Amino acid sequence: MKKQVIVIHGGDSFNTYEQYLKFLRDWKINFESYCLGKKDWKATLGERLGPDFEVIQPNMPNKQNAKYLEWKIWFEKFIPFLEPEVTLIGHSLGGLFLAKYLFENKFPRKIKGVFLVAAVYDYEDEHSYLADFTLPKELSLFEKQANKIFLYHSKDDNVVPFADFEKYQNELKGAVVRAFQDRGHFNQEELPEIVKDIKSLY
């Protein structure tokens, strides 16, 4: 039986359709990255973990204008296929999704570990909104369900501020924290620390 790891990617969420359209109009695409087909650490995680692991990466609905309820419905479609133990990873908005989901729902499998990588907490600005992804006031149920929680964030993240990491750290007292100086929003091809931490759970 392979050790299963589920990775929930990031995205954007908006309070109104007009905000979403403004985002589309204003966004500057990085054309070079499309031409090169660059992969980040999520795409190479299965290879780095090795043949004993199975990495599942659901393509969550409409990540450019994400809705929590839609993500919840889609996420739950994968649960019947999971083994009795699983590791969960959420990057950016995906981290906020997992935190909210595990607060509101009893997960029907044993959770070996939860990794929140550059996770949004309550950050909003002129380009980003939380819409229905808003967290509850405290995360105690989430913490009780996970055998171990890891928080990853970099001080130079220009998407999700380091203050969000500190808020998770304050709420999740037992979490293992990994603070970095120069990883940005964790879009690089390698993240060896997460490979090591996942393997340490088994």
KOLPA-656037 format. One record per residue (C-alpha): x, y, z. Coordinates in steps of 0.5 Angstrom, whole numbers, plus 500, padded with zeros to 3 digits. Each point is the difference from the previous one (the first is absolute). Example, Ala and Ser with C-alpha at 12.3 -4.5 7.8 and 13.67 -1.06 7.14 Angstrom:
525491516
502507498
//
This chain:
500500500
503507498
500506505
495505497
502507500
494505497
502507498
495506499
503505496
499508501
495504496
497507500
493502503
496506500
494503503
496502494
500498492
503508499
506499504
501493496
500504494
504506502
505494502
500497493
501507497
506502504
504494501
507500497
501493497
507497500
500498493
507497501
498495505
494497495
506499495
504497504
495495503
504501507
498495506
499502507
502495506
492498500
501497493
507496502
498498507
498493498
507499497
503503506
497495505
501494496
496494498
497499507
496506499
494502496
499507499
493502499
499507497
492502499
499506495
495504504
495503496
501507497
506502504
500507497
494502504
499494505
494499504
501496507
493496499
503498493
506498502
497496506
496496496
506498495
504498506
495495503
500497493
507497501
499498508
497493498
506498496
505502506
504495504
499499508
505505501
502507496
504506500
497506498
504506496
497507499
503506496
498507501
492500499
501492500
503501507
494504503
495496496
503494504
500504507
492502499
498493498
504496505
497505505
493499498
500493498
502493503
505497495
498492499
508498500
505501505
504506498
508498501
502508498
497506498
505505496
498507499
505504495
499507499
493499503
495506500
497502507
496506499
504504495
496505495
502505496
498504493
501494496
499494505
494498504
497495504
493499498
497494504
507497502
500504506
503496506
496499507
503504506
504494503
502494496
500495506
496494496
505501495
506499504
497494504
499496493
507500498
506496503
505506498
499506497
506504496
500507498
504503495
501507498
505505497
502507502
500502493
493498498
497505496
494497499
498497507
503505506
504497505
495502505
495495498
506494502
500504507
493499501
499493498
506499505
497504505
493495499
504494499
504499506
503493499
502501493
507499497
502507497
504501494
502507499
504502493
504506498
500500492
495495498
494505498
494497499
503493499
499499492
507497499
501493497
503497507
498500507
504495503
498502507
493497499
502494497
504499506
495502505
495495497
504494500
501502507
493498502
501493497
//
